[in-house]
């Protein structure tokens, strides 16, 4: 009789533990929309620059800073690689680090930029991963259309918090 009670008690404890762990694992991820203003400032010369036989300009390691306001408040920096034809069409890709605040949360994101340039306007996406502070483990995706003439635009995106509420 005592063995049966012990087995039942052990089974109940095991079931409770499994339900508790499952509840933690199944915590619903949250998504938060973000939007605001973006300004980009080139801060120096590229590491390499050349024009090929077809007239395409190639910039490698062009340093910049970005200033974000709105739902995201902070500054980013990085290096970008750009390929542009004489009509202002091409592509860009690079790496970025952003440090700032989203509401009461603060920390750092790191990631990459990818854009298609059409008539001097970069239409692209930043994909960023939380690496410091409150953002560790989070993911953020930002969309933008940045005119090279003004280097100012609006951004919009999504912050994914896999930790849930």
N, C-alpha and C positions, 0 to 999 in steps of 0.2 A: 504494500500500500504506500509506503514511504517513497519507494522508487518511482511509482506512478506519479505521485505529487511532484517529485523533483523533476521528472521528465516534462510534465505539464507546465510547471513554472519556468523551466528552461526554454520550452517552446514559446511561451507567451513573451518572455524577455527577448528572445531572438526575433519574433515577429514585430515587436515594438521597435527594436533597433532597426530592422529593415525598413519599416514604415517611416521612421524618423530620417534615415539616410536618404531614402527615396524622395521625401518631401524637400530636403535640402537640395538634392541634385536637380529636381524638377522646378526649382525656383524660376519663374518666368523672367526672361531677359526683357529689358526695357529699351525702347527706341525713343529718342528725343530729337525733334527737328531743330536745326540751327540755321540762322540766316543773319546777314549783316553786310558790312562794307569791308572791302579788301583793297589795300594799297601796296604795291610792290616797288621797291627801290633797289636798283642795281648799285652795288657798293664797291665795284672795282673792275679790273680788266679780267677777261677770261684767261684761263691757264693756257689755252691754245686757240688760235683763230686762223682760218684760211678760207680762200675762195677757190673752188675747184674749176675744172675746164668748162663746166656747164653753167657757171655763174652762181652756183649754190654757196651761200655763206655758211660756214660751220663754226659754231662757238662751243667750246668745251670747258667745263668748270667755271661758268659765269656766276660769280657770287651775288647774292641778293638778300635783302630782308623783306619780310612781309608784316604788315600791321593789320590786325583784324579788330573790328569793333562790332557791336551788336550782341548776339547771343554768345559769341566767342570774343573774349577780350584778352589780347596779348600780342606777342611778337614771335615771328618765325625767322629762320635763316636757312640757307642751303646753297646748293650749287645746281645749275641747270645746264643742259646741253641742248643747243638749238641748231636746226638746219632750215635755212630759208632761201627760197628762190627769189629772183629779182622782183616778182609780183607780191612778195610778202606771204607766200604760202609755204608750208612745211610742217615740221613737228618739233616737239620739245619733250624732254624727259629729264628727271633729276631727282635729287633727294632733299628732304626737308626735315627740320626739327621745329616744333612749335611749343612754346611755353606760355601758359596763361590761365584764365579762369573761364568756367562755364557755370554760371550761378554761384553756388557756394563751394564748388569743387575747383581745385587747382592742381596743376601738375604739368607733365610734359608728354607730347606725342612725337613719334618719329615715323617717317614713311617716305613715299615716293609720289612724284608728280608725272602725269602723262597728258599731253595735249596735242591737238591738231591745230595748226595755224592756218587761217583762211583770211586773206586780205589784211594781214597785220593784226588779227584778233586770235588769241589763243583760247580755244574751247577745250577745257580739260577737267581733270579730276585729281584731287589729292586723296590718297588712301593712307591713313595714319593709324598707328597702333600705340596705345598708352604704355609708356615706359617709366613714368615717375609720378609720385604723389598720388592723388585720388584717382588718376586715370589708368593705373596699372591694370592690364587685362581688357581695357575697353578698345573699341575700334571706331574710327570716325571716317566718313567719306564726304568730301566737299566738292561741289561742282562750281565752275566759274567760266566766264567768258571775259578775258582780259584784253582790252585794246592796248597794243604797244604804244600808241600815240599818247595816252593819258596815264597808263599803268594803274588805273583805278577802276573798280567795278563792284558789283554785288556778288555775294556768294550765298549758296544754300547747300544744306546737306543733312546728314543724319549721324547721331551719336548712338552707338550700340553699347549697352552695358550688359554683358552676359551674366553678371552677378545677380541681376534682378533687383527687386525692391527690397 
